[in-house]
């Protein structure tokens, strides 16, 4: 398994209900905090669990463009 609290891009996309393409775009634009483990990208779920429900709405809006 992976480090606790960290997920892969596909896992994050499922959790957030957005496409992997959108996640990669957010990473490329430094729009979300992420961590590099070698060639792999890991996202810390705790960074998105601060009770900011609006973040989820913003992610859904990003999906539209």
KOLNUTI-892303 format. One record per residue (C-alpha): residue in one letter; x, y, z. Coordinates in steps of 0.02 Angstrom, whole numbers, plus 50000, padded with zeros to 5 digits. Layout:
BEGIN
AXYZ
...
***
This chain:
BEGIN
X500005000050000
X500505018249989
X500935030250128
X499445034350238
X498555050050184
X499315049950010
X498415044649853
X498865042549670
X498155053649534
X496855040549482
X496315038149664
X496185056849688
X495155058849530
X493915045849593
X493815053749766
X493525071049693
X492385065349553
X493455073249418
X494425066049273
X496265061349286
X496595073949146
X495915087749258
X496995081949403
X498555082149294
X498105099549232
X497915105749412
X499605098149453
X500425105949300
X499705122849346
X500225120949528
X498385123449570
X498415109749702
X499775104249824
X500625088249771
X502195078349806
X503385069649690
X503965052149737
X505225048049602
X504245049249440
X502585047149530
X501425060649592
X500605058849761
X499235069949829
X498955071850016
X497115069950055
X497325079750217
X497675095150110
X495865093850051
X495055088850216
X495075105550303
X493185107250300
X493235117550141
X491705110850052
X491835124949925
X493425116849856
X492395102249794
X491235114049702
X492715123049624
X493415106549563
X491765102449481
X491755119349397
X493505116249328
X492805100849242
X491695111649133
X493035120749032
***
